[in-house]
Amino acid sequence: MIRRHSATAIFMHWYNAACWLLLLFTGFALLANPLMQPVGDWWSSLWTGAFGALGLLRLHVVVGMAWIILYAAYLLVRARAEALPFLKEITDLHIGSDLVWCLRKGLWLVLGERLMRRLGLDPELPPQGFYNAGQKLVAIIAVLCSLGLALTGLILVFASGRPGTEGLLQICLLAHFCCAGLMAVFLPVHIYMAAFAPGEAPALRSMFTGYVPLEHIRHHNPLWFRKLAESEKE
C-alpha cells in the first residue's frame, strides 16, 4: 500500500464536500426568482419553511464564512507541504493526451470496452500521473470557482446595504450564481467518477484511509508509478 493522502488532506476534502453541499442546497433555496431557480419553488419552500427566509440566509453566510476561514488557515499552515504541490499537479497539463483521455474515458463509460473495439475505437487510455485528466479538469474548475465564490461572497456580505454598491453587488451576485452553477454541474460528475465508476473503488477508499494499492497505481497512474519506482532506486 502506498500513502496517497495525508490525514489533513482527507479531513479538508470531506470538510469541503460537506460545506459545498450545504452551500449549494441553501444557495439554490435562496433564489426567489423562478427564472433563476434550477430546482423548483418547492425547494425554496422546503428550506424557508424549516429556517425562515432570514434564518436560511444566516445559515448560508455562517457556513460560507466557516468554509473560508478554515481553508484560509489550512493554506497558511499547509501551503508548502500540500496546497502548492496540489496546484502543481493539477496544472501539469498535457493537452493532447488529456483530451484523448477525457474523450476515450467518456466513450468507455457509455459504450464499454467491448463495444468500442467492435466499432473500431481504441479504448486504451493515455498514461496518467498522480491525477488523471478528468480529476485535473474538475480540480481546476473547483479551485477557480472556489476563489470566485469566496471573493464575491465576502463582498456580498460586507458591502451589502452600503450606499453606492448596488451595481457592484449585482455583478457579484451574478458571478456568485455562475460559479455555483458551474460547480453544481461538475460536482455530480466528480461524485460519480469517484464513487461509482468501475475500477475506482481503491481510489475512493484512499479518501478514508489515505492509502491505495500499488497495483492500482500501476494500472491507473503509470506515470506516478514510474516516479515512485525511480525514487526507490535513488
Stockholm file with secondary structure:
# STOCKHOLM 1.0

chainA/1-234         MIRRHSATAIFMHWYNAACWLLLLFTGFALLANPLMQPVGDWWSSLWTGAFGALGLLRLHVVVGMAWIILYAAYLLVRARAEALPFLKEITDLHIGSDLVWCLRKGLWLVLGERLMRRLGLDPELPPQGFYNAGQKLVAIIAVLCSLGLALTGLILVFASGRPGTEGLLQICLLAHFCCAGLMAVFLPVHIYMAAFAPGEAPALRSMFTGYVPLEHIRHHNPLWFRKLAESEKE
#=GR chainA/1-234 SS CEECSCHHHHHHHHHHHHHHHHHHHHHHHTCCCTTTCSSCHHHHHHHHHHHCHHHHHHHHHHHHHHHHHHHHHHHHHHIIIIIHHHHHHHTCCCHHHHHHHHHHHHHHHHHCHHHHHHTTCCCCCCCCCSSCHHHHHHHHHHHHHHHHHHHHHHHHHHSTTCTTCHHHHHHHHHHHHHHHHHHHHHHHHHHHHHHTSTTCHHHHHHHHHSEECHHHHHHHCHHHHHHHHHHHHC
#=GC SS_cons         CEECSCHHHHHHHHHHHHHHHHHHHHHHHTCCCTTTCSSCHHHHHHHHHHHCHHHHHHHHHHHHHHHHHHHHHHHHHHIIIIIHHHHHHHTCCCHHHHHHHHHHHHHHHHHCHHHHHHTTCCCCCCCCCSSCHHHHHHHHHHHHHHHHHHHHHHHHHHSTTCTTCHHHHHHHHHHHHHHHHHHHHHHHHHHHHHHTSTTCHHHHHHHHHSEECHHHHHHHCHHHHHHHHHHHHC
//
